[in-house]
Amino acid sequence: MKVIAKPRGTGKTRELLTEAALNGGQILTINKRALQNKADAYGMPDVPILDWEDMMNDDYYINKPLYIHKADEVFQQLFKEDFELKLEGMSVLIGD
């Protein structure tokens, strides 16, 4: 698993889109329209962009790798909507 952790404005979104494009992946995000606009602007309009509603409706590709854009916001949305909890922190293992 690749973890992209950099400050704001340093190309994380472009790097994630590129990674997904190169590996035939799809991206889960909380703002589907905004990320699709960025994908189009970066010349990667064919990368499937999903939101939580797509996941709940089984509207995704089971055989494509999944990448998560702004994972902290996606997790926050998941816990808030499904469990009514506010996510306050998490840890991530970098490397194998």
SULMOVEN-V599413 format. One record per run of one state. SS is the DSSP state (@ for helix, = for strand, . for the rest). FROM is the first residue (numbers start at 1). TO is the last residue. Records with the same first field share a line. If there is no record, write none. Layout:
SS: FROM-TO ; FROM-TO
//
This chain:
.: 1-11 ; 23-25 ; 29-31 ; 42-47 ; 51-51 ; 57-65 ; 69-70 ; 84-96
@: 12-22 ; 32-41 ; 52-56 ; 71-83
=: 26-28 ; 48-50 ; 66-68
//
